[in-house]
Amino acid sequence: MDVAAAETKPSTPLLSAATSTSSLSNTSSDADDSPATSHRFELLDVKYQLSCVTVSGSPSYRPLAVLSGHIGSVSCLALCGEFILSASQGKDIIVWQQPDLRLFTKFGQGDGSVKALVTVGNKVFTAHQDSRIRVWKVSRSSENVFKLVDTLPTTKDYLGKFMKQSNYVQTRRHHKKLWIEHADSISCLAAEKGLIYSGSWDKTLKVWRLSDLKCLESIKAHDDAINGLVASKGIVYSASADGKIKAWEKEGKSSHSLKGILEGHKDVSLNSVVVSEDGKWVYGGGSDGFVMGWEGSMNFVSWKVVCEIKAHQMAVLCMSLKGEILCSGSADKSISIWKREAYGKLSKVGVINGHEGPVKCLQASPSNVGGGFLLYSGSLDKSIRVWWVSKHSVNRDDDTSPRENTVKNSVVLC
């Protein structure tokens, strides 16, 4: 699969109001054979530049590009339409344009180290080390200019609560804050059904209403820092350094209540959590290098462990789940590719090497490209790498596919 850069201008509005994660352009059909001329990224010769390691003997991925431009370690990624958004510890947020992967615009400098970001409609929410959430919107006058339109908690929220003593909570000895404020770095964000969720090192999970940006709830969710959030089918899962993943659900107009607790390994931090599209399978990545999987009951009132696998030699820092393919990124600088088998078990499909630092974030494209999908990885080496990951190995209906046959014969590792 050859992909080359094309010097094209933006053809669609940046951040369409219709969706937060619409399909990416199919680069395999739109690319031409001309050499790359942009200095902002490097295309890789997939035959020679990086090794391709598989368990079954067939290539499971190919490297496509390296995007450079951040001044600090890449901390988070998000997809929005034909654009890729990346943020770093260096306080900058970059918008990359598909299909040529050019640097489209930058914004957010000087607003504190960015720990997480999520896009909803035509807005971008960024979480920062200074315990604030910033809301950005595309300028009406210029689509490549982002304007800061609000900061959470909003001034209106502050004014409505600061006079009443009952709105203050103890955050540490001799120090109080309004319950709508985070008392430490915000590590993760998620969006679901008109709500924004923020998880923090202060151990709380806060719920914000998208329509007016009001803080609705503050939940004392864990006994240690919250490291990851994911929302699916009306349930929000929070992964914590206390070794637990907790499931929260909002029923009707009531507040969120604890639906269940998914126990990880003792004294091991859970750094990331992902959930399958149907909500049946939940996977957590731990600081001991293990990936654990749980199966939820029909009404999600209980979960049982179905998978425990030593995925990496060092901590699992991030995961991405696309259909039956799970990708895990680690402090050991590698990305492992797994196939979800029957009963939620995982079999290893391949290992991606190429980053020169720990892999901090992963994001899979929602669209299919040439029999696979695009995977974006951000690292502490300040780069973003783009990979094509095969989906042929998960196509059980294709009996003629050699990759199908080899993957079927691979060993199930958990």
N, C-alpha and C positions, 0 to 999 in steps of 0.2 A: 504493500500500500504506500504509494508515493504521495507526499503532500508538499506543495511548494507555496511560497507566499505570493500574493497578488496585490499590487498597489491600488486599492479601491477606496472610495470614499464612503462614509456612512450612508446607508440607504434606508434605514428604518429608525424611528425614534428611539433614543436611549431610554431604557426602562419603560416599557409599555405598561400602561395602567391596567391592561387586561390580565396580566399574570406576573408572578414573581419568579418563576422558573420555567419559562417556555423553552421550546426545543431549539437546539443549536443548529446552525447551518451544516449541511452534509459536506464536509471538506473533501471527501473522496471524489465527489462528482463535480465540484466547482473549481478545484485547483487547476492551474495550468502548469506547464513544464518549464517556465522561466525561472532563473535563479533568484534567490531571495536578495533584495536590495536594501531592506530596512536594517539599520544597525541595532534596533531595539531588541531583537531576539536572534537566536541561532537555530537553524534547522539542522537536525542530526542525520548523518548517513546511517540508516538503520542497519546496514550490513556490518559496519565496522566500529561505530563509536561506542556502543554500550553492549554489554553481554546480555543474553536472553536465556534465563534459566528456567527449565520446566521439570516437573516430576515425570510426566508421561512421555516426554520426548518430542512433543510438538510445540512450536512457539505459541505462547499465550498472550504476548504483548509485543508492541514495537514502540520505540521512542520516536517522538515527532518533533519536539521543539523544546528549547530552553528559553524562558522569559526572564530577562534581567532588568532591573530598574529600581528595586527597593533599596533603601539605605540601611535597612535593618532586617532582622530575621522575619520571614514570612510567618504570620500567626494564624491567618484564616482566609478562606476562599468562599465565594458565592457565585452562582450563575444567575443571570437575568437576561432572558431573551438571547440575543446574539452576543452578549457581552459577558466577560468574566471580571469579577471584582476581587481584588486581593488587597490585604492590609498587612501591616508589619509593626514590629516593635519600634520602628523608626518613625511612627506617627503618620506615615503617608498611606493613602489609599489610591490604588491604581485601577483604572478601567481599561481592559484590553478588548479589542474588537475582533470578532470572528468575521470571516474565516481566515484572515491573514495574520491574526495574532499581533496586531500593532498596538502600541501604547496609544490609547485614544485620549485620555485625560487623567489628571491627578487632582486630588483634593484632600482636605483634612489635615494638612501639615500643622503641627504645633498644638494639637488638641489632646495630647496624651497618648501613650502607647495603646494601640488598638488590639484588643484581645479577641473580639468576635464581631461578626456582621451578618445581617440578614436583610433581604430585600422583600418588600411587600408593595405590589402595585408600582407606583412611581416614586416611592420613598425608599431610602436606605437607612437602616438603623445600625449604628456602630457602638459597641461597648468598649469602655476605656478603663485603663488602670486607675484613673482618678475617680472611679466609682460612679461615673455618669454615663448615660446613654444619649447619644446625639442623633438627631433626625435630619437627614439631608434630602433635598428635592432638586430635580433637574430644573434649571432656570428656563423660564418661558422664552426668553430672548435668545438663548444659545443653548443647544442641547448638550454641549460638552462642558457646561459650567454647572457645578453643584453648589447649591446654597444651603447654609445651615439655617433651618427653619425653626428648630426647637431643641431643647435639652431636657431630659427627664431626670428627676421629676420637674415638671413645668413650674413656672412662676405662679400660675394660677393655683396649682396644687399646693404649693408652699403657703400661699396667702390664706388658703382655706383651712390650714391645719396648724400653723406655727403658734397660734395664740393659746391653744388648748393643751394643757399639760398631759392629758391622757393620750395624746398622739405621739408622745416621746417614749422611746425604749432604750434600755441600757445596752450599750454596745461594748463597753469595757469599763473598768473601774473609773468612777468619777467622770464618765463621759456618756452623754445621751445624744440620740439623733431622732428625727422624725421617722416613723415606721415606713414611710414611703421612700426613704433614702437607703441606699446600700452603704455599708460601713467599710467595705473593702473592694478590691478589684472585681469587676464583673468579668467572669470567665467565659460565659456562653449565652447565646440567644436562640430562641425558637419562635415560630409564628404558627398559629392555628386558629381558625374560625373567628377572625376578628380580634384576636388577642396576641399580645407579645409577651413572651416569658423571658425572664432574665435570672441567671444563676450566678452566684457570687462566692468568693472565698469567705464571705461573712456567714456562710452556711444557710442563707435564706434564698427562697425562690419567690420572685415578685411577679405579679400579673398586671399587665397594662392593657387598657382598652385602646384599640387602634383608632377609633373614630375621634376621640378627644384627648388621647394620650394620658388619661387619668390612671393613677395607680389604684387598682381595685383590691388587691390582696398582697400581704406579705406573709409567707409561710416559713416557719422554722423547720426546714425540710430535713436537715442532716446534722450529724455530730461533728462534721469536718467540712472542708471546702467542697463546693460543687464544681465539678470539672467539665461536665457535659450535659446537654439537653437535647431531646428529640421529641417531637409531637406527632402523633398519628392516631386516627380514628377517635378523636376526642380525648385521648389519654396522653399525658405528658410524663416522660421518663427522665429522671434526674440521676446522674452518676456522680459519685462522691468519693473523696479520699477516705471516707469511713468504711469503704469496701462494700457499699450497698448501692443498688439501683432501686429507686422508689417510683412507683406508678401513681399518678395523681389524675383524678377525673372530676370534671365539673358537671353536675346534673341539674339541668334547668337553670334557674336564676340563683341557685345556692353557690356557696363558696366551693373551692376545690377540696376534695377529701382524699385521704390516703387509700388507694385501691389495693396495693400490695407491695411487698418488699422482696426483691431479688437479691439473695445473699451471694456475695463473692467470696474470695479466699480471705482468711483471717489476716488482719494487719497488712492488707494489700490495697493500695489506692486504685479505684476504677477511674480511668482517665477519659473514656469515650463510651458512647452508647449509640446503637443504631437499631432500627426496628424494620421488619419486613412490611411490604405494602399492605398485606392483609392484617397486620398487627399480631400475627400468631407467634412470630419468632423475635426474640430480643437478644442482642449480643452486646457484651461489654468487654472492653480491653483494659487489662490491668498493668500495674507497674512491675509485676513479676514476669511479664512477657506472655502471659496466658490470654487467650480469648475464650470467654465462657458464653454458652448459649442457653436460653430458657424458652420453653414452650408454654404459651398461655392457654388456659382453659377456654371453653366456648364463650363464656361471659366475662372473661378476664378477671376472675376473682382469685385465681391462684396460678402459680407458675412452677414448673419443675425444671431442674437442670437436665439438659440433653447433650451438652457438649462442654468439654474442658480440654483445651489443647495448648501445648506450648508452641506459640506462634512465632516468637522472636527470642533472641538471646538477651535483649534488653526490653525496657518498658514499651508497651503499646501506647502510642500517643493519640492516634486517630484511626477512624474507620469510615468506610463508605460502602453502602449496600445498594447494588443495582440488580434487581431481579434475583437471580440465584447466585450471583457473583458478589462475594464480600472481599474487600481490599482492606488490609491493615497496614498502617504506617508506624514506624518504630524509631526509638532513640538509637537503634543499631544502624540507621541510615537506609534501611531497606523497606520495600513494600511487598507484602505477601498477597498472593491472589488465591482465594478459596472458592470452592463450589459448594453450595448448600445441597446436601443430599437428603435422602429420606429421613424423617424424624428430626430434622434440624441439624444433623451432623455435618461436619465440614471435611472436605478432602482438598489437599493442596494441589493447585494447578500450576503455579509458577512463582518465581521471586524476581522482583524488579530491583536492580541496583543501578545507581547513577548519581544520586545525591551525595554531596560531600559533608552533609550534616544531618542531624536527626530530622525525620519527616514529621512535621507538626500538624499538617492538615491535608485532607483529601476531599475531592469533590468529583462525582461522576456526572457526566452529561446525561440528561433525561432522554436524549434521542439516540437512535441507532445509526452507526456510521460504518458502512462496509462490512457488515456481519459482526460488528462489535460496537464498542462505545468509547468515547474519549474520557480519560481520567486525568485530572489535574492534581498535582502534588506540590505543596509548599514546604519549604525547609528552612532550618536555621542557617543554611548556607546562603540565604538571601535570594534564592532563585525559585522559580516556578517551572516545573517540568510538565510537559504534555505527553501523554501516552495513549496509544490505541490498544485496547484490551479486547481480545476475542471473546465472542459469545457463542461461537460454534460448539465449543466443548459442553455447553449447557443445553444444546438443542437435542432433546431425547428422541425427537421424531425423525431426525435425519440419520437413518441407518447407514447411508453411504458415506458419511463424513469420516475421514480418517481420524480427525481430532476427537470426534465423538467416541470412536472405538478405543483410542488410547486412554482417554479420560475415564471411560467405563472400567478400564483395567487398572487404574491407579489405586493406590492403597488409601482407604479411609483412615484418617489419622486421629479421629476422636469419636 
